[in-house]
Amino acid sequence: MLLDDRFGPSYANRADLAAAQIVATSNSGCLNPVLNPANVQFGYWDRDTATFTSPAPFGQSVNAVRLRLERTQAAGNPLSLFFAHLIQNANADAAASATAMYDRWLCGPFVGIDGLSVPGNPLTDSFNSEEALYNPWTARERGSICSDGPVRVDGSPLIRGDARAGKGYSVSITGNGTVTGTVGSRLKPLNLRPVDASEAAAVNDNKQISKVPEGKSWKSAVDGAGNFLLDGTKTMDLPPGTYYLKNFTLTGQRTLNISGPTTIYLTGNLERAGGATVNNNTAKAANLKFLMTGGTANVTSNNDFYGVVYGTDTDVTIDGDSDLYGAIVGKTLTITGSGAGHYDESLNMAEIEFPERTMLVD
């Protein structure tokens, strides 16, 4: 069985087919199987229903390959029999197939590289925004938590997914915590790439940030040092684009409206507290990314959030009772409160390269 890692994010090509034929020939033995292009199917494996579909359904990426080896009379290579020819059966048809899946989400999508702690009562699970809005009755089991260090699950959280610690570390579960998937230690480090903000520092859309009312006048929400502040009861529409800022602070009852693909690079801290609302009108996590080069990220608001927080050198704390639809990656990650993390499986971010694996599924 062959599965070329290249096919995971792309699709079948001549090199994949040629490689499959070489492997089939080198492992032929006395069976001498014939592997034609028609014997190789690329498609989508849905592990929730254990079904393979080729071609991949609309909105889904190719993530699996099915190979079929056959010795049949129709193909001109039936299996020759040794004793059965005595009863006039010299040949017989034989066929075998196998399906392998390429998985990018073995670890995560809630990651604390150096350590992860879940001392509260949150829920984690998953859904796919390309298919439908989140529905708790159809939610999936891919809300995994992961680290290169120790993982602590305290309180009464429900982790619908795996809990994986780093090599040489363990997953500690106390209280009434529940993990529905695999609990254990990983063998390979995450090797997640750090955020490179150099391009955004040189070219960005900061000039699109509008002014906000301040008394009887208006002032920019960004000061001379690159700090973004939206406080009080102010509301702002942030146009789609790429922004380069230092600290990003939303306090009070302010509202920030997002209407399209928006990436915000931060070299300092992220704080969202009180009744602050980041209103991602697209309801797609891929359309709002906070990419951080360090500092801290503290999200304590009780309003829902659709987006991604990613910072391999950032200490991240999630608190409150809000729901997060997307993914979180931090140097450390602490999830408290009684909120929920719903991983959006449609995310396809170059910044998040979880360890890859290939496994037989059928």
C-alpha positions as CSV (number, residue, x, y, z in Angstrom):
1,M,0.0,0.0,0.0
2,L,1.4,3.4,-1.0
3,L,0.4,6.8,0.0
4,D,2.6,9.6,-1.2
5,D,2.5,12.5,1.3
6,R,2.2,14.9,-1.6
7,F,-1.3,13.9,-2.3
8,G,-2.6,15.1,1.0
9,P,-3.0,18.7,0.2
10,S,-3.3,18.3,-3.5
11,Y,-4.6,15.6,-5.8
12,A,-3.6,12.6,-7.8
13,N,-0.9,13.1,-10.5
14,R,1.3,11.1,-12.7
15,A,4.1,10.9,-10.2
16,D,1.8,9.4,-7.6
17,L,0.4,6.8,-10.0
18,A,3.9,5.9,-11.2
19,A,5.2,5.5,-7.7
20,A,2.2,3.3,-6.8
21,Q,2.9,1.1,-9.8
22,I,6.6,0.7,-8.9
23,V,5.7,-0.3,-5.3
24,A,3.1,-2.8,-6.6
25,T,5.6,-4.4,-9.0
26,S,8.4,-4.6,-6.4
27,N,6.0,-6.4,-4.0
28,S,4.4,-8.6,-6.6
29,G,6.0,-12.0,-5.6
30,C,4.2,-14.9,-7.2
31,L,0.9,-13.0,-7.5
32,N,2.2,-10.6,-10.2
33,P,-0.6,-8.1,-9.6
34,V,-1.4,-5.5,-12.3
35,L,-1.9,-2.0,-11.1
36,N,-3.5,0.2,-13.7
37,P,-4.4,3.9,-13.3
38,A,-8.1,2.8,-12.8
39,N,-7.0,0.8,-9.8
40,V,-6.0,4.0,-8.0
41,Q,-8.8,6.2,-6.6
42,F,-8.2,9.5,-4.8
43,G,-11.0,10.8,-2.7
44,Y,-12.3,11.7,0.7
45,W,-12.4,9.5,3.8
46,D,-15.1,10.5,6.3
47,R,-13.9,8.9,9.6
48,D,-17.1,9.8,11.3
49,T,-19.1,7.6,9.0
50,A,-16.2,5.3,7.8
51,T,-17.0,5.9,4.2
52,F,-14.8,6.7,1.1
53,T,-16.0,9.0,-1.7
54,S,-14.3,9.5,-5.0
55,P,-14.0,12.1,-6.3
56,A,-14.0,14.1,-3.0
57,P,-17.3,15.9,-2.3
58,F,-17.6,19.6,-2.9
59,G,-15.9,21.6,-0.1
60,Q,-13.7,18.7,1.0
61,S,-10.0,18.2,0.2
62,V,-8.6,14.9,-1.0
63,N,-7.4,13.1,2.1
64,A,-7.4,9.4,1.1
65,V,-6.4,6.9,-1.6
66,R,-7.9,3.5,-2.4
67,L,-5.9,0.9,-4.3
68,R,-7.3,-2.3,-5.8
69,L,-5.2,-5.2,-6.9
70,E,-6.9,-7.9,-9.0
71,R,-6.2,-11.1,-10.9
72,T,-9.2,-11.7,-13.1
73,Q,-10.1,-13.4,-16.3
74,A,-11.5,-10.1,-17.6
75,A,-8.1,-8.4,-17.0
76,G,-6.3,-11.3,-18.7
77,N,-4.4,-12.3,-15.6
78,P,-6.5,-14.8,-13.6
79,L,-4.9,-16.6,-10.7
80,S,-3.6,-20.0,-11.7
81,L,-4.6,-22.8,-9.4
82,F,-2.4,-25.8,-8.6
83,F,-4.8,-28.6,-7.5
84,A,-8.1,-27.3,-8.7
85,H,-7.2,-28.0,-12.3
86,L,-8.0,-31.7,-11.5
87,I,-11.6,-30.7,-11.3
88,Q,-11.4,-28.6,-14.4
89,N,-10.8,-25.3,-12.5
90,A,-7.4,-24.1,-13.7
91,N,-8.0,-20.4,-12.9
92,A,-9.8,-18.2,-10.5
93,D,-10.5,-14.5,-10.0
94,A,-9.0,-12.8,-7.0
95,A,-9.0,-9.1,-5.8
96,A,-8.1,-7.1,-2.8
97,S,-8.4,-3.4,-1.9
98,A,-7.1,-1.1,0.8
99,T,-7.8,2.5,1.7
100,A,-5.4,4.8,3.5
101,M,-6.1,8.2,4.9
102,Y,-3.7,11.2,5.2
103,D,-4.3,13.0,8.5
104,R,-3.0,16.5,9.4
105,W,-4.9,16.7,12.7
106,L,-3.3,14.1,14.8
107,C,-2.4,16.8,17.3
108,G,-4.5,19.8,18.2
109,P,-6.2,22.0,17.2
110,F,-6.0,23.4,20.7
111,V,-2.2,23.4,21.3
112,G,0.1,24.6,24.1
113,I,3.6,23.7,22.9
114,D,5.4,23.8,26.3
115,G,2.4,22.9,28.3
116,L,-1.4,22.8,28.3
117,S,-3.8,23.1,31.2
118,V,-7.6,22.7,31.3
119,P,-8.6,23.6,34.9
120,G,-12.1,24.7,34.1
121,N,-15.3,23.1,32.7
122,P,-15.1,23.7,29.0
123,L,-16.2,21.6,26.1
124,T,-14.2,20.9,23.0
125,D,-15.5,19.3,19.8
126,S,-15.5,20.1,16.0
127,F,-17.6,20.9,13.0
128,N,-17.0,22.0,9.4
129,S,-18.2,25.5,8.4
130,E,-18.1,24.6,4.7
131,E,-20.9,22.1,5.4
132,A,-23.1,24.0,7.9
133,L,-23.1,26.1,11.0
134,Y,-22.2,24.5,14.2
135,N,-24.8,22.2,15.6
136,P,-24.2,20.5,19.0
137,W,-26.3,17.5,17.8
138,T,-24.0,16.8,14.8
139,A,-20.7,18.0,16.3
140,R,-17.7,15.8,15.7
141,E,-14.9,14.3,17.9
142,R,-11.9,16.4,16.7
143,G,-11.6,18.8,19.5
144,S,-8.2,17.4,20.5
145,I,-5.8,19.1,22.9
146,C,-2.0,18.6,22.5
147,S,1.4,19.6,23.7
148,D,5.1,18.9,23.5
149,G,5.1,19.1,27.3
150,P,2.6,18.0,30.0
151,V,-1.1,18.1,29.7
152,R,-3.3,18.6,32.7
153,V,-7.1,18.1,32.6
154,D,-8.7,19.2,35.9
155,G,-12.2,20.3,36.8
156,S,-15.0,18.8,34.7
157,P,-14.2,19.4,31.1
158,L,-15.5,17.3,28.2
159,I,-12.7,16.8,25.6
160,R,-14.3,15.3,22.5
161,G,-11.1,14.2,20.9
162,D,-7.6,13.2,21.9
163,A,-5.4,14.4,24.8
164,R,-1.8,14.1,23.8
165,A,1.3,15.1,25.8
166,G,4.9,15.3,24.5
167,K,7.5,12.6,24.5
168,G,8.5,11.8,28.1
169,Y,5.5,13.7,29.5
170,S,2.0,12.5,30.6
171,V,-1.6,13.5,30.5
172,S,-3.0,14.0,34.0
173,I,-6.7,13.7,34.4
174,T,-8.3,14.6,37.8
175,G,-11.7,15.6,39.0
176,N,-14.5,14.6,36.6
177,G,-12.7,15.4,33.3
178,T,-13.6,13.2,30.3
179,V,-11.6,12.6,27.2
180,T,-13.4,10.6,24.5
181,G,-10.4,9.9,22.3
182,T,-6.8,8.7,22.8
183,V,-4.9,9.7,25.9
184,G,-1.2,9.3,25.9
185,S,2.2,10.6,24.9
186,R,3.4,11.5,21.4
187,L,6.7,10.4,19.9
188,K,7.6,13.3,17.6
189,P,7.9,17.0,18.4
190,L,5.4,19.4,16.9
191,N,7.9,21.6,15.1
192,L,5.3,24.3,14.5
193,R,6.6,27.2,12.5
194,P,7.0,30.6,14.3
195,V,5.1,33.6,12.9
196,D,7.1,35.7,10.5
197,A,5.7,39.3,10.5
198,S,8.5,40.9,8.4
199,E,6.4,41.1,5.2
200,A,3.4,42.5,7.1
201,A,5.7,45.1,8.8
202,A,6.7,46.4,5.3
203,V,3.4,46.2,3.5
204,N,0.1,46.3,5.4
205,D,-3.4,47.8,5.4
206,N,-3.1,49.9,8.6
207,K,-4.3,53.0,6.7
208,Q,-7.7,51.3,6.4
209,I,-8.3,51.5,10.1
210,S,-10.9,54.1,10.6
211,K,-11.1,56.8,13.4
212,V,-13.4,56.5,16.4
213,P,-15.3,59.2,18.3
214,E,-13.4,60.8,21.2
215,G,-15.6,63.4,22.9
216,K,-16.5,66.0,20.3
217,S,-13.7,64.9,17.9
218,W,-12.4,61.8,16.2
219,K,-9.1,60.0,16.8
220,S,-7.3,57.0,15.3
221,A,-7.8,53.6,17.1
222,V,-4.0,53.1,16.6
223,D,-1.5,55.3,18.4
224,G,2.0,56.2,17.2
225,A,3.5,53.1,18.7
226,G,1.2,50.8,16.8
227,N,-1.1,50.0,19.7
228,F,-4.8,49.3,18.8
229,L,-7.3,50.3,21.4
230,L,-11.1,50.1,21.2
231,D,-12.8,50.7,24.5
232,G,-16.0,52.0,26.0
233,T,-19.1,51.5,23.8
234,K,-17.4,52.2,20.5
235,T,-18.0,50.2,17.4
236,M,-15.7,49.9,14.4
237,D,-15.8,48.1,11.0
238,L,-12.4,46.7,10.1
239,P,-12.1,46.2,6.3
240,P,-10.7,42.9,5.1
241,G,-6.9,43.1,4.8
242,T,-3.6,42.5,6.5
243,Y,-2.7,44.6,9.6
244,Y,0.6,45.0,11.5
245,L,0.2,46.1,15.1
246,K,1.9,46.0,18.5
247,N,-0.8,45.5,21.3
248,F,-4.4,44.8,20.5
249,T,-6.9,45.7,23.2
250,L,-10.7,45.6,23.3
251,T,-12.4,46.5,26.5
252,G,-15.8,47.6,27.8
253,Q,-18.8,47.1,25.5
254,R,-17.0,47.7,22.2
255,T,-17.7,45.9,19.0
256,L,-15.3,45.1,16.2
257,N,-17.0,44.0,12.9
258,I,-15.2,41.7,10.5
259,S,-16.7,41.3,7.0
260,G,-14.0,39.3,5.1
261,P,-10.6,37.7,5.2
262,T,-8.6,39.6,7.8
263,T,-5.1,38.8,9.2
264,I,-3.8,40.7,12.2
265,Y,-0.1,40.4,13.0
266,L,0.8,41.3,16.6
267,T,4.2,41.9,18.1
268,G,2.8,42.5,21.6
269,N,-0.2,41.4,23.5
270,L,-3.8,40.5,22.7
271,E,-6.6,41.3,25.2
272,R,-10.3,40.9,24.8
273,A,-12.2,41.5,28.1
274,G,-15.5,42.4,29.5
275,G,-18.4,42.6,27.0
276,A,-16.1,43.1,24.1
277,T,-17.4,41.5,20.8
278,V,-15.3,40.6,17.8
279,N,-18.1,40.1,15.3
280,N,-16.9,37.9,12.5
281,N,-19.9,38.3,10.2
282,T,-18.7,35.5,7.9
283,A,-18.9,32.9,10.7
284,K,-15.8,31.3,9.2
285,A,-12.7,31.0,11.4
286,A,-10.4,31.2,8.4
287,N,-11.5,34.8,7.8
288,L,-10.0,36.1,11.1
289,K,-6.4,35.2,12.1
290,F,-4.4,36.7,15.0
291,L,-0.8,35.8,14.3
292,M,1.5,36.7,17.2
293,T,5.3,36.8,17.5
294,G,5.3,36.7,21.3
295,G,3.6,38.4,24.3
296,T,0.4,37.1,25.8
297,A,-3.1,36.5,24.6
298,N,-5.9,36.9,27.2
299,V,-9.4,36.3,26.0
300,T,-11.9,36.7,28.9
301,S,-14.9,38.0,27.1
302,N,-18.2,36.2,27.3
303,N,-19.1,36.8,23.6
304,D,-18.5,34.2,20.9
305,F,-15.5,34.3,18.7
306,Y,-14.9,32.9,15.2
307,G,-11.2,32.9,14.3
308,V,-7.7,31.6,15.0
309,V,-5.2,32.7,17.6
310,Y,-1.7,31.4,16.7
311,G,1.6,32.2,18.4
312,T,4.4,29.7,19.1
313,D,6.0,32.1,21.5
314,T,2.8,33.4,23.1
315,D,1.2,32.4,26.4
316,V,-2.5,32.1,25.8
317,T,-5.3,32.1,28.3
318,I,-9.0,31.5,27.4
319,D,-11.5,32.2,30.1
320,G,-15.2,33.2,30.5
321,D,-18.3,31.4,29.1
322,S,-18.0,32.2,25.4
323,D,-17.7,29.8,22.6
324,L,-14.7,29.8,20.3
325,Y,-15.1,28.5,16.7
326,G,-11.7,27.9,15.2
327,A,-8.3,26.9,16.6
328,I,-5.7,28.1,19.2
329,V,-1.9,27.5,19.2
330,G,0.3,29.0,21.9
331,K,3.6,28.5,23.7
332,T,1.4,27.6,26.6
333,L,-2.4,27.3,26.7
334,T,-4.7,27.5,29.6
335,I,-8.4,27.0,29.1
336,T,-10.6,27.9,32.1
337,G,-14.2,28.9,32.6
338,S,-17.2,27.1,31.1
339,G,-16.9,28.0,27.5
340,A,-16.4,25.8,24.5
341,G,-13.9,25.3,21.8
342,H,-15.3,24.2,18.5
343,Y,-12.6,23.3,16.0
344,D,-13.5,24.4,12.4
345,E,-12.3,21.5,10.3
346,S,-12.4,23.6,7.1
347,L,-9.3,25.5,8.3
348,N,-6.5,25.1,5.9
349,M,-3.7,27.3,7.2
350,A,-0.1,27.1,6.2
351,E,0.8,28.4,9.6
352,I,-0.6,25.4,11.3
353,E,1.3,22.3,10.2
354,F,0.3,19.6,12.6
355,P,2.3,16.4,12.4
356,E,1.1,14.3,9.5
357,R,0.4,10.6,9.5
358,T,-0.8,8.0,7.0
359,M,-2.9,5.1,8.2
360,L,-4.9,2.3,6.8
361,V,-8.6,2.7,7.5
362,D,-10.3,0.1,5.3
